[in-house]
C-alpha cells in the first residue's frame, strides 16, 4: 500500500489561508508538507527528490516573499516536468492566468476561499492521483521490448542490452508518452500535448524528436508509425493492439 501513499506540498505565506488549506488537505492526503514561500518550497522539493520522493500535487499562492509562485513553478517544473499544480490567489489578473496556462496548472482556488468548492476539487484530484498510481503499479517494472531493448517503467529508462540509452528531456517525455497505456495508438496531438503541454507545436518539431529517438534505437526500432493514426510501441515483433 505504500506505493499508493499520496503527498501534497502546500505553499502559502498567509497564516489564515495556510491553516485552513492544511487542515482540509490533511483530511484527504496521507502526507502534507508546508512551505511559507516559494524559496522554502523549492528547498523542500529538492530535499524530497534527494530521498526519491515526489509530490502528487503542489498547491501554491502567487504573490509571496523571497520567491513568487510562478517563479517557483518554473523552478520545480525544471526538476519534474510532470508535476501538477493548483494556484491559490486573490488576484484575478489575466496576466497570471495567461502565464500559468503552459505550467501544468490543473485548477485555481480564489480567495476568499470557498471550502465546499475546494473540497470538491481536491476529492476529484485525489481520485485521479490514485487512478494514475494504480496504473503505474500494474505496469511491469522491466519490460523486454525485443532482444536488444528493454524499458524500466519505474524510472522511465530505456536500455540497450545492459546499457542505459542517453535521452534528452523531450526524447524522455516522448518515450514516457509512448509507454503510457502502450496498447493505445498515440496521435500526433496527444504526443504534442504530452511532450510540449500544448497542441500548437508543429508536426515538423514532433517528427524531429521522434526521428532523434528512433535513431537511438536503430539496432531494432520498436516505434511503429500507423499511417493517418499515430504511433505505437511494437513488443517482440508484434504491436500490442489486437
C-alpha positions in Angstrom: 0.0 0.0 0.0 3.0 2.4 0.4 3.0 2.9 -3.4 -0.4 4.4 -3.1 0.5 7.0 -0.4 -0.5 10.5 -1.5 1.8 13.5 -0.9 1.0 17.2 -1.3 3.1 20.3 -0.9 1.3 23.4 0.3 3.0 26.8 -0.3 1.2 29.8 1.3 2.6 32.9 3.1 -0.7 34.0 4.7 -1.2 32.3 8.0 -5.0 32.0 7.9 -5.2 30.6 4.4 -2.3 28.2 5.2 -4.0 26.9 8.3 -7.4 26.4 6.5 -5.9 24.7 3.5 -3.6 22.5 5.6 -6.5 21.3 7.7 -8.6 20.2 4.8 -5.6 18.7 2.9 -4.7 16.6 5.9 -8.3 15.1 5.8 -7.7 13.8 2.3 -4.0 13.2 1.7 -1.5 11.0 3.6 1.3 13.5 3.8 1.1 17.3 3.7 4.3 19.3 3.6 4.1 23.0 4.2 6.2 25.9 3.0 5.7 29.6 3.7 7.2 31.0 0.5 8.5 29.9 -2.9 12.1 29.5 -1.9 11.3 27.3 1.1 9.1 25.2 -1.2 11.9 24.7 -3.8 14.2 23.7 -1.0 11.6 21.2 0.4 11.0 19.8 -3.1 14.7 19.2 -3.8 15.1 17.5 -0.4 12.2 15.2 -1.3 13.8 14.3 -4.6 17.1 13.6 -2.9 15.2 11.0 -0.9 13.5 9.7 -4.1 10.1 11.1 -3.0 7.7 13.1 -5.2 4.6 15.2 -4.6 1.4 14.3 -6.3 0.3 17.9 -6.1 1.7 21.3 -5.3 -0.7 23.9 -4.1 0.7 27.4 -4.2 -0.1 31.1 -3.7 1.1 33.6 -6.4 2.4 36.6 -4.6 4.8 35.6 -1.8 8.1 36.9 -0.4 11.5 35.5 -1.4 10.2 33.8 -4.5 6.8 34.2 -6.1 4.5 31.3 -7.1 5.1 31.4 -10.8 8.9 31.6 -10.5 8.7 28.6 -8.0 6.5 26.7 -10.5 9.1 27.3 -13.2 11.9 26.0 -11.0 10.0 22.9 -9.8 8.9 22.1 -13.4 12.6 22.2 -14.4 13.1 19.4 -11.9 10.0 17.5 -12.8 8.1 18.3 -16.0 5.2 16.2 -15.0 4.5 18.0 -11.7 0.9 19.1 -11.2 -0.1 22.4 -9.6 -3.1 24.2 -8.2 -2.8 28.0 -7.8 -4.3 29.9 -4.8 -4.7 33.6 -5.3 -6.8 36.6 -4.6 -5.6 38.1 -7.8 -7.7 37.5 -10.9 -5.2 39.4 -13.0 -5.3 37.9 -16.6 -1.5 38.1 -16.8 -1.1 35.5 -14.1 -3.7 33.2 -15.7 -2.1 33.5 -19.1 1.4 32.9 -17.8 0.2 29.7 -16.0 -1.5 28.1 -19.0 1.5 26.0 -20.0 2.7 25.3 -16.5 0.7 22.1 -15.6 -1.7 24.1 -13.5 -4.8 22.0 -13.2 -7.1 24.3 -11.1 -7.4 27.5 -9.2 -8.6 28.4 -5.7 -9.7 32.0 -5.5 -9.6 33.9 -2.2 -11.6 34.3 -0.1 -11.5 30.5 0.0 -14.8 28.6 -0.6 -14.3 25.4 1.5 -17.0 23.4 -0.3 -15.6 24.1 -3.8 -12.0 23.4 -2.6 -13.1 20.0 -1.1 -15.0 19.1 -4.3 -11.9 19.8 -6.4 -9.5 18.1 -4.1 -11.6 14.9 -3.9 -11.5 14.7 -7.7 -7.8 15.4 -7.8 -7.2 12.6 -5.3 -9.3 10.1 -7.3 -7.2 10.9 -10.4 -3.9 10.6 -8.4 -4.9 7.2 -7.1 -6.0 6.0 -10.6 -2.6 7.0 -12.0 -0.8 5.3 -9.2 -2.7 2.1 -9.8 -2.0 2.1 -13.5 1.7 2.5 -12.7 1.6 -0.4 -10.3 0.0 -2.6 -12.9 2.8 -1.8 -15.4 5.8 -4.2 -15.3 8.9 -2.6 -13.8 11.0 -4.0 -16.6 9.5 -4.7 -20.0 11.5 -6.6 -22.6 10.7 -4.9 -25.8 12.7 -7.1 -28.1 16.0 -9.0 -27.9 18.0 -5.7 -27.7 15.9 -3.2 -25.9 14.1 -3.1 -22.5 12.1 -0.4 -20.7 12.1 0.3 -17.0 8.7 1.8 -16.1 9.8 2.8 -12.6 12.2 5.5 -13.8 11.2 5.8 -17.5 14.6 4.5 -18.7 15.5 2.7 -21.9 18.3 0.1 -22.1 20.2 -1.3 -25.0 21.1 -4.8 -23.7 22.5 -3.7 -20.2 23.4 -0.2 -21.1 21.1 2.8 -20.5 20.3 4.8 -23.6 21.1 8.5 -23.1 18.0 10.6 -23.9 17.2 14.3 -24.0 14.3 15.7 -21.9 12.0 15.8 -24.9 13.0 12.3 -26.0 12.4 11.0 -22.5 9.0 12.6 -22.4 8.2 11.1 -25.8 9.3 7.7 -24.6 7.0 8.0 -21.5 4.1 9.0 -23.7 4.5 6.0 -25.9 4.8 3.6 -23.0 1.7 5.1 -21.2 -1.2 2.8 -22.0 1.0 1.0 -24.6 -2.0 -0.7 -26.1 -3.2 2.6 -27.5 -2.0 4.3 -30.7 -0.8 7.8 -29.8 -2.0 10.5 -32.1 0.3 13.5 -33.0 -2.0 15.7 -31.0 -1.7 13.5 -27.9 2.1 13.4 -28.2 2.5 17.2 -28.7 0.3 17.8 -25.7 2.2 15.3 -23.6 5.7 16.5 -24.5 5.2 20.2 -25.0 2.0 20.8 -23.0 0.3 22.3 -26.0 -1.2 21.4 -29.4 0.3 24.2 -31.4 3.8 22.7 -31.7 4.4 21.9 -35.3 4.3 18.5 -36.8 7.8 19.0 -38.0 9.1 19.6 -34.5 7.4 16.4 -33.3 8.8 14.4 -36.3 12.3 15.8 -35.4 12.1 14.5 -31.8 10.7 11.1 -33.0 13.5 10.8 -35.5 16.1 11.5 -32.9 14.7 8.9 -30.6 14.3 6.3 -33.5 18.0 7.0 -34.4 19.0 5.9 -30.9 17.1 2.6 -31.3 18.1 1.9 -34.9 19.6 -1.5 -33.8 16.0 -2.8 -33.5 13.5 0.1 -33.9 10.3 -0.6 -31.9 8.4 2.7 -32.6 5.8 2.0 -35.4 4.0 4.6 -37.4 0.4 3.9 -38.2 -0.4 6.0 -41.2 -3.1 8.5 -40.5 -3.4 7.4 -36.9 -0.2 8.0 -35.0 2.5 5.9 -33.3 2.6 2.8 -31.2 5.2 0.6 -29.5 5.9 -2.8 -31.0 6.7 -5.5 -28.5 8.6 -8.6 -29.5 7.9 -8.1 -33.2 4.1 -7.5 -32.9 2.2 -4.4 -31.8 0.3 -4.5 -28.5 -3.0 -3.7 -30.3 -5.1 -6.8 -31.1 
